[in-house]
Amino acid sequence: MRVRTSIVVLLLFAGAACGSDGTEERSLPPNDFEQLADIFDAELEPLGLKLTRGALIDTSNGRYRPSDTGRHLAVYVEPTGEYTTAEYAEGIVPSAQVFLPEVFERWDELETFDVCQEPLPGVDDRKEPPPVTQLFLSRAEARDLDWKTVTLAELLAAEEPARESFTLYVAPEVTDDPSWPRITRAG
């Protein structure tokens, strides 16, 4: 009887460590660009975007380095065709909605996340170009927003001094574009 009980306990333990499809569930996203692209590129495609980079990042000690045990997920998206300055502004919310709140719901040990829109291909082809836009936030701050209905105006309003882990960077070429005031009021 003792052996049978041990087998049942072992099977229960093994079942708890596996997902319904028999694969091991992770409390962190894969630290692999190809796997991240497999998860998100289909949702990015209708937006005219694709994932160009993605990794788990260890942000401890003020450093920013890739790590399989990092608690920050950084993703970078790039336009797949023509993309205007106004489209960068208009793309801030939809590109974030591809990932949020899913990344925090899916991976419970993830603490922070950011999504960057990168320059058009040919504009800045460095391996790691500076972002045109970047939205960075924590799990708690992501929970404060309704990602199905959030607007750019709400994201801009959410960036207040009391929020230490929420930043929305928008490059000057986007905020200086004549369409910026109209886009930030839309919603």
Protein Blocks (a to p, Z undefined) as FASTA:
>chain_A
ZZmmmmmmmmmmmmmmpcfkopacdfbdcdbfklmmmmmmmmmmmnopacfbdcdddfeh
hiacddfkbcbdcdddddfbdcdfklmmmmmmmmmmmmpcklmmmmmmbmbdcdddddde
hklmcfbdcdfbdcdddfklmmmpcfklocfklmmmmmcfklmkbccdddfklmmpmklm
mmmmgZZ
